[in-house]
Amino acid sequence: MPNLSVVMIVKNEAACLGRCLASVRDIADEFVVGDTGSTDATRAIAAEFGARVLDVPWRDDFAWARNRVLAAASGDWLLHLDADEELAPEAARRIRAVVNADGAGADAIEVTLANYCDDPRSWRWVAAPPGDPMARGRAGYVAAPLLRLFRNGRGFEYREPVHENITESVLERGGVIRPEPILIHHYGYQSVGARSEAKNAFYLELTRKKTRARPDDPKAWHDYAEQALVCGDTAAAGSASRRALELAPLHVGAATTLANILLNRGALDDAEAVLLRLEGAGLTLPHVVTALGAIACRRGRLDEAHRRLETVVAAVPGAVMARLYLARTCDRLGEFRAARALLEEGCVFTPAIDELRRRLEAHRLREAGEQAFAAGDVAGAARELVAAVKLDPDDPLIHNGLGVVSHALGQTGRARTSFERALKLAPGMPDALENLGALDGAG
């Protein structure tokens, strides 16, 4: 029966290494751990699991370090893990079954790295099943397909000093790749603090060096763009994304990064052009359609927005951003019950996302404010709407309602500000235009 070696590089991972190794202890025939200079209990913990611990000098090159460990492993198959990653029991059993079958014709297995975070705006974000113990309270994860299980002794090697990959080598050597529905759970994706900031700056320099070493590689430019964005340098991220797209016009990651930068800048037309290029090539990925739907909503093309966003929500019920934008679109179309239902369903699908709950409560408060105003309780309407706008400051209907209430209270300046804010959020919104026009006419 084929043997499995778990291969790792580590440094000062005492806080998480034990859980990682325990999650694969029952399927591994060998642990080979390359230590790049730990000063905590990392080496001792690895030894407790029977690992062979190697001293690996650090050369600012993750691929080089990983390849040193691969060369020392004796198993027929190699499973690459990092210390802040774990497998659920079912995933571990599936990996062992693949190894026992000697790959069933495959030489490398593509799995999904689940990078846990609570940011549904990330383009490959997937909602975690409610109550999933592996999520550890996180709402979801960014899904990254990677080769992490592969044959030994075939000359497969990691390349690139950071965001290293083995896929290029596998393909060059004619390796057969097969995807398997296996999740590797990664818990260090959004770490914070001084150590994280230093790590991000270090990665930025490595990705910058990689673009110099591989100037014609779109992946290198996209890796640099993503890291620059993490470090807050949007100008560098935008330039690097454009360079990646010059080399590979349909590079989904680079196009997505650039579109997000443009959207955050308010350059809707430019962002839409980038996304339409992908759609025109048949790349109708959920995040592409969602972004195009959001732009259509903002531009007042509400029927188009509804069509696009409804398609995404029907296919991916846990697509939080599509659901939020579809609810906004339904509100703009006067379909208030449908909007409320979308938000209520979202709270069931992804209960850990606070934005859904805030939007739902704001929706309730807006309705209560409208009812109070209709009943002649202007002060009560103002209280409800002020509370609503604090929860959802991007709802043009709340701002328009606040404008109406402010005008009724004789607060003309506040009314004007509210109508103008509504129109900034929803250019061409008929009610806000009419109300602002009436205010100007009365002045």
C-alpha positions as CSV (number, residue, x, y, z in Angstrom):
1,M,0.0,0.0,0.0
2,P,1.4,3.5,-0.9
3,N,2.8,5.6,2.0
4,L,1.9,9.2,2.8
5,S,4.4,11.8,4.1
6,V,3.1,15.1,5.5
7,V,5.6,17.8,4.6
8,M,5.8,21.2,6.3
9,I,8.0,24.2,6.8
10,V,7.6,26.0,10.2
11,K,8.9,28.8,12.4
12,N,7.6,29.6,15.8
13,E,4.3,27.8,15.3
14,A,3.9,26.3,18.8
15,A,0.4,27.9,19.2
16,C,-1.1,25.9,16.4
17,L,1.2,23.1,15.2
18,G,-0.2,20.5,17.6
19,R,-3.7,20.8,16.3
20,C,-2.5,20.6,12.7
21,L,-0.5,17.4,13.2
22,A,-3.3,15.8,15.3
23,S,-5.7,16.3,12.4
24,V,-3.6,14.1,10.1
25,R,-1.9,11.8,12.6
26,D,-4.2,8.9,11.7
27,I,-3.5,9.0,8.0
28,A,0.2,9.9,7.9
29,D,3.0,7.4,7.6
30,E,5.7,10.1,8.1
31,F,6.0,13.7,9.2
32,V,8.8,15.7,7.8
33,V,9.1,19.2,9.2
34,G,11.5,21.8,8.0
35,D,12.3,24.3,10.8
36,T,13.6,27.7,9.6
37,G,14.7,29.0,13.0
38,S,12.1,28.5,15.7
39,T,12.8,29.9,19.2
40,D,9.6,28.6,20.8
41,A,8.4,25.0,21.4
42,T,7.7,24.2,17.8
43,R,10.5,21.6,17.4
44,A,9.5,19.8,20.6
45,I,5.8,19.6,19.5
46,A,6.8,18.2,16.2
47,A,9.0,15.6,17.9
48,E,6.1,14.6,20.1
49,F,4.3,13.5,16.9
50,G,7.3,11.5,15.8
51,A,8.2,14.1,13.1
52,R,11.6,14.2,11.5
53,V,12.7,17.8,12.1
54,L,15.2,19.3,9.6
55,D,17.1,22.5,10.0
56,V,16.3,24.6,6.9
57,P,18.3,27.8,6.5
58,W,16.0,30.7,5.6
59,R,16.8,32.4,2.2
60,D,13.8,34.5,1.7
61,D,12.4,31.8,-0.6
62,F,9.5,29.7,0.4
63,A,9.8,27.4,-2.7
64,W,13.5,26.6,-1.9
65,A,12.6,25.8,1.7
66,R,9.7,23.6,0.7
67,N,11.8,21.7,-1.9
68,R,14.4,20.9,0.8
69,V,11.6,19.2,2.8
70,L,10.2,17.4,-0.3
71,A,13.6,16.0,-1.0
72,A,13.8,14.5,2.5
73,A,10.4,12.8,2.4
74,S,10.2,9.0,1.7
75,G,6.5,8.6,1.1
76,D,5.0,7.6,-2.2
77,W,2.6,10.6,-1.8
78,L,3.2,14.0,-0.2
79,L,0.7,16.2,1.6
80,H,1.8,19.8,2.0
81,L,0.3,21.5,5.1
82,D,1.1,24.7,7.0
83,A,1.0,24.8,10.7
84,D,-2.1,27.0,10.9
85,E,-4.1,24.5,8.8
86,E,-6.2,21.5,9.7
87,L,-8.2,18.7,8.2
88,A,-11.7,17.6,9.3
89,P,-11.9,13.8,9.9
90,E,-13.8,13.2,6.6
91,A,-11.3,15.1,4.6
92,A,-8.4,13.2,6.1
93,R,-10.1,9.9,5.3
94,R,-10.7,11.0,1.7
95,I,-7.0,11.9,1.4
96,R,-6.0,8.5,2.7
97,A,-8.4,6.8,0.3
98,V,-6.8,8.7,-2.6
99,V,-3.3,7.5,-1.5
100,N,-4.5,4.0,-0.9
101,A,-5.8,3.9,-4.5
102,D,-2.4,5.4,-5.7
103,G,-4.2,8.4,-7.1
104,A,-6.5,6.3,-9.3
105,G,-4.7,7.6,-12.4
106,A,-3.9,11.0,-11.0
107,D,-0.4,12.3,-10.1
108,A,-1.6,15.4,-8.2
109,I,-4.8,16.3,-6.4
110,E,-6.3,19.8,-6.4
111,V,-8.0,20.6,-3.1
112,T,-9.6,23.7,-1.7
113,L,-7.8,25.9,0.8
114,A,-10.5,27.4,3.0
115,N,-9.0,30.8,4.2
116,Y,-11.4,31.7,7.0
117,C,-12.5,35.4,7.2
118,D,-15.7,37.4,7.7
119,D,-15.4,39.5,4.5
120,P,-18.0,38.5,2.0
121,R,-16.7,41.1,-0.4
122,S,-13.7,38.9,-1.2
123,W,-14.3,37.5,-4.6
124,R,-13.9,33.8,-3.8
125,W,-15.7,34.0,-0.5
126,V,-18.0,31.1,0.4
127,A,-20.4,31.0,3.3
128,A,-19.6,28.4,5.9
129,P,-22.5,26.1,6.9
130,P,-24.2,27.5,10.0
131,G,-22.9,25.8,13.1
132,D,-19.9,24.2,11.3
133,P,-17.4,23.5,14.0
134,M,-14.5,23.8,11.6
135,A,-15.4,27.4,10.9
136,R,-14.8,28.3,14.6
137,G,-17.3,31.1,14.5
138,R,-16.2,32.6,11.2
139,A,-18.9,33.4,8.7
140,G,-17.1,31.8,5.7
141,Y,-13.9,31.5,3.8
142,V,-12.1,32.5,0.7
143,A,-11.7,29.4,-1.4
144,A,-8.4,28.9,-3.2
145,P,-7.9,25.8,-5.4
146,L,-4.4,24.4,-4.9
147,L,-2.3,21.3,-5.5
148,R,-1.5,20.0,-2.0
149,L,-1.4,16.3,-2.5
150,F,1.0,14.9,-5.1
151,R,3.3,11.9,-6.0
152,N,6.8,11.8,-4.7
153,G,9.8,11.0,-6.9
154,R,8.4,12.6,-10.1
155,G,10.6,15.7,-10.1
156,F,7.7,17.9,-9.0
157,E,9.0,21.1,-7.3
158,Y,7.8,24.3,-5.9
159,R,8.6,27.5,-7.8
160,E,8.5,31.3,-6.9
161,P,9.8,32.6,-3.6
162,V,6.4,33.7,-2.3
163,H,2.9,32.5,-3.2
164,E,4.8,29.5,-4.4
165,N,3.2,26.9,-6.5
166,I,3.9,23.4,-7.7
167,T,1.3,23.3,-10.5
168,E,3.7,24.7,-13.1
169,S,6.2,21.9,-12.5
170,V,3.5,19.2,-12.5
171,L,2.2,20.3,-15.8
172,E,5.6,20.5,-17.4
173,R,6.3,16.9,-16.4
174,G,3.1,15.7,-17.8
175,G,1.4,15.0,-14.5
176,V,-2.3,14.3,-14.4
177,I,-4.3,16.6,-12.1
178,R,-7.6,15.7,-10.6
179,P,-9.8,17.8,-8.3
180,E,-11.2,16.3,-5.2
181,P,-13.9,17.9,-2.8
182,I,-11.4,18.2,0.0
183,L,-11.2,21.3,2.3
184,I,-8.0,22.2,4.1
185,H,-9.0,24.7,6.8
186,H,-6.7,27.7,7.1
187,Y,-7.1,29.8,10.3
188,G,-4.2,32.4,9.9
189,Y,-5.5,34.1,6.8
190,Q,-6.5,37.4,8.4
191,S,-4.1,37.6,11.4
192,V,-3.6,41.1,12.9
193,G,-1.0,42.9,15.0
194,A,2.6,44.0,14.6
195,R,3.7,40.6,13.6
196,S,1.1,40.5,10.8
197,E,2.1,44.0,9.6
198,A,5.8,43.0,9.4
199,K,4.9,39.8,7.6
200,N,2.8,41.7,5.0
201,A,5.6,44.2,4.4
202,F,8.0,41.3,4.0
203,Y,5.7,39.5,1.5
204,L,5.3,42.8,-0.4
205,E,9.0,43.0,-0.9
206,L,9.2,39.3,-2.0
207,T,6.3,39.8,-4.5
208,R,8.0,42.9,-5.8
209,K,11.2,40.9,-6.4
210,K,9.2,38.2,-8.1
211,T,8.0,40.7,-10.7
212,R,11.6,41.6,-11.5
213,A,12.5,37.9,-11.8
214,R,9.4,37.0,-13.8
215,P,8.5,40.2,-15.6
216,D,6.3,38.4,-18.2
217,D,4.4,36.3,-15.7
218,P,0.8,37.6,-15.1
219,K,0.6,35.6,-11.9
220,A,3.7,37.4,-10.5
221,W,2.1,40.8,-11.2
222,H,-1.2,39.8,-9.7
223,D,0.5,38.4,-6.6
224,Y,2.2,41.8,-6.2
225,A,-1.1,43.6,-6.8
226,E,-2.8,41.6,-4.1
227,Q,-0.1,42.1,-1.6
228,A,0.2,45.9,-2.4
229,L,-3.6,46.1,-1.7
230,V,-3.2,44.3,1.6
231,C,-0.5,46.9,2.5
232,G,-2.7,49.8,1.5
233,D,-0.9,50.8,-1.7
234,T,-3.8,51.0,-4.1
235,A,-1.8,52.9,-6.8
236,A,0.8,50.1,-7.0
237,A,-2.0,47.5,-6.9
238,G,-3.8,49.1,-9.8
239,S,-0.6,49.4,-11.9
240,A,0.3,45.8,-11.2
241,S,-3.2,44.6,-12.1
242,R,-3.1,46.5,-15.4
243,R,0.3,45.0,-16.2
244,A,-1.0,41.5,-15.5
245,L,-4.0,42.2,-17.8
246,E,-1.6,43.4,-20.6
247,L,0.1,40.0,-20.4
248,A,-3.2,38.0,-20.0
249,P,-6.3,40.0,-20.8
250,L,-8.7,37.5,-19.3
251,H,-6.8,37.0,-16.0
252,V,-9.8,36.8,-13.6
253,G,-7.8,37.6,-10.5
254,A,-6.2,40.7,-11.9
255,A,-9.4,41.9,-13.5
256,T,-11.2,41.4,-10.2
257,T,-8.6,43.3,-8.2
258,L,-8.6,46.2,-10.7
259,A,-12.4,46.3,-10.8
260,N,-12.6,46.5,-7.0
261,I,-10.0,49.3,-6.9
262,L,-12.0,51.2,-9.6
263,L,-15.3,50.6,-7.8
264,N,-13.9,51.9,-4.5
265,R,-12.7,55.0,-6.4
266,G,-16.1,55.5,-7.8
267,A,-15.0,54.9,-11.4
268,L,-18.1,52.8,-12.2
269,D,-17.8,53.0,-16.0
270,D,-14.1,51.8,-16.0
271,A,-14.9,49.0,-13.6
272,E,-17.9,47.9,-15.6
273,A,-15.7,47.8,-18.8
274,V,-13.2,45.5,-17.1
275,L,-16.0,43.2,-15.9
276,L,-17.9,43.2,-19.2
277,R,-14.7,42.0,-20.9
278,L,-14.7,38.9,-18.7
279,E,-18.4,38.4,-19.2
280,G,-18.1,38.8,-23.0
281,A,-15.5,36.0,-22.9
282,G,-18.0,33.7,-21.1
283,L,-16.5,34.1,-17.7
284,T,-19.8,34.6,-15.9
285,L,-18.5,33.9,-12.5
286,P,-20.8,34.8,-9.6
287,H,-18.7,37.7,-8.3
288,V,-18.5,39.1,-11.9
289,V,-22.3,39.0,-12.3
290,T,-22.8,40.4,-8.8
291,A,-20.5,43.4,-9.4
292,L,-22.2,44.1,-12.8
293,G,-25.6,43.9,-11.0
294,A,-24.4,46.3,-8.3
295,I,-23.2,48.8,-10.9
296,A,-26.5,48.5,-12.8
297,C,-28.4,49.2,-9.5
298,R,-26.3,52.2,-8.8
299,R,-26.8,53.5,-12.3
300,G,-30.6,53.1,-12.0
301,R,-30.8,50.2,-14.5
302,L,-32.9,48.3,-12.0
303,D,-34.5,45.7,-14.2
304,E,-31.0,44.6,-15.4
305,A,-29.7,44.7,-11.8
306,H,-32.6,42.5,-10.7
307,R,-32.1,40.0,-13.4
308,R,-28.3,39.6,-12.8
309,L,-28.5,39.5,-9.0
310,E,-31.5,37.1,-8.9
311,T,-29.5,34.7,-11.1
312,V,-26.6,34.7,-8.6
313,V,-28.8,34.3,-5.5
314,A,-30.8,31.5,-7.0
315,A,-27.5,29.6,-7.9
316,V,-25.6,30.5,-4.7
317,P,-28.0,31.2,-1.7
318,G,-25.1,32.1,0.5
319,A,-23.8,34.8,-1.9
320,V,-24.1,37.6,0.7
321,M,-23.2,40.5,-1.5
322,A,-25.5,39.5,-4.3
323,R,-28.3,39.1,-1.8
324,L,-27.6,42.5,-0.3
325,Y,-27.6,44.2,-3.7
326,L,-30.7,42.4,-4.8
327,A,-32.5,43.5,-1.6
328,R,-31.4,47.1,-2.4
329,T,-32.6,46.7,-6.0
330,C,-36.0,45.3,-4.8
331,D,-36.4,48.3,-2.5
332,R,-35.7,50.7,-5.3
333,L,-38.3,48.9,-7.4
334,G,-40.9,49.2,-4.6
335,E,-40.8,45.5,-3.9
336,F,-40.3,46.1,-0.1
337,R,-41.6,42.6,1.0
338,A,-39.3,40.9,-1.4
339,A,-36.4,43.0,-0.1
340,R,-37.2,42.1,3.5
341,A,-37.5,38.4,2.7
342,L,-34.1,38.4,1.0
343,L,-32.5,39.9,4.1
344,E,-34.3,37.5,6.4
345,E,-33.2,34.5,4.4
346,G,-29.7,35.8,4.4
347,C,-29.6,35.9,8.2
348,V,-30.5,32.2,8.1
349,F,-27.9,31.2,5.5
350,T,-25.1,33.3,7.0
351,P,-26.0,34.2,10.6
352,A,-22.5,35.4,11.4
353,I,-22.6,38.3,9.0
354,D,-23.5,41.4,11.0
355,E,-24.2,43.5,7.9
356,L,-27.3,41.4,7.1
357,R,-28.7,41.8,10.5
358,R,-28.0,45.6,10.5
359,R,-29.7,45.9,7.1
360,L,-32.7,43.9,8.2
361,E,-33.2,46.1,11.3
362,A,-32.7,49.3,9.3
363,H,-35.4,48.0,6.9
364,R,-37.7,47.5,9.8
365,L,-37.0,51.0,11.3
366,R,-37.4,52.7,7.9
367,E,-40.9,51.1,7.6
368,A,-41.7,52.1,11.1
369,G,-40.6,55.7,10.3
370,E,-42.8,55.8,7.2
371,Q,-45.8,54.5,9.2
372,A,-45.2,57.1,11.9
373,F,-45.0,59.9,9.4
374,A,-48.2,58.8,7.7
375,A,-49.9,58.8,11.1
376,G,-48.8,62.4,11.7
377,D,-46.1,61.5,14.2
378,V,-43.3,63.5,12.6
379,A,-41.0,63.5,15.6
380,G,-41.4,59.7,16.0
381,A,-40.7,59.3,12.3
382,A,-37.5,61.2,12.7
383,R,-36.3,59.0,15.6
384,E,-37.0,55.8,13.6
385,L,-35.2,57.1,10.5
386,V,-32.2,58.5,12.3
387,A,-31.8,55.1,14.0
388,A,-32.2,53.4,10.6
389,V,-29.6,55.5,8.8
390,K,-27.0,54.7,11.5
391,L,-27.4,51.0,10.7
392,D,-27.6,51.4,6.9
393,P,-26.0,54.7,5.8
394,D,-26.1,53.6,2.1
395,D,-29.8,53.3,1.8
396,P,-31.1,56.1,-0.5
397,L,-34.7,55.5,0.6
398,I,-33.8,56.2,4.2
399,H,-32.1,59.5,3.2
400,N,-35.0,60.5,1.1
401,G,-37.4,59.8,4.0
402,L,-35.2,61.8,6.3
403,G,-35.3,64.7,3.8
404,V,-39.1,64.5,3.8
405,V,-39.3,64.5,7.6
406,S,-36.7,67.2,8.0
407,H,-38.7,69.4,5.6
408,A,-41.8,68.8,7.6
409,L,-39.9,69.9,10.8
410,G,-38.8,73.1,9.0
411,Q,-35.2,72.0,8.7
412,T,-34.7,72.9,5.1
413,G,-30.9,72.6,5.2
414,R,-31.0,69.1,6.6
415,A,-33.7,68.2,4.1
416,R,-31.5,69.3,1.2
417,T,-28.5,67.4,2.5
418,S,-30.6,64.2,2.8
419,F,-32.1,64.5,-0.7
420,E,-28.6,65.2,-2.1
421,R,-27.2,62.2,-0.3
422,A,-30.0,60.0,-1.6
423,L,-29.2,61.1,-5.2
424,K,-25.5,60.5,-4.7
425,L,-26.3,56.9,-3.7
426,A,-28.9,56.5,-6.4
427,P,-28.4,59.0,-9.2
428,G,-31.6,59.8,-10.9
429,M,-33.8,58.5,-8.1
430,P,-37.2,59.9,-9.1
431,D,-38.6,60.6,-5.6
432,A,-35.4,62.3,-4.4
433,L,-35.2,64.4,-7.6
434,E,-38.8,65.5,-7.2
435,N,-38.4,66.3,-3.5
436,L,-35.2,68.3,-4.2
437,G,-36.9,70.1,-7.1
438,A,-39.9,71.0,-4.8
439,L,-37.5,72.3,-2.2
440,D,-35.7,74.5,-4.8
441,G,-39.0,75.7,-6.1
442,A,-40.2,76.7,-2.6
443,G,-36.9,78.5,-2.0
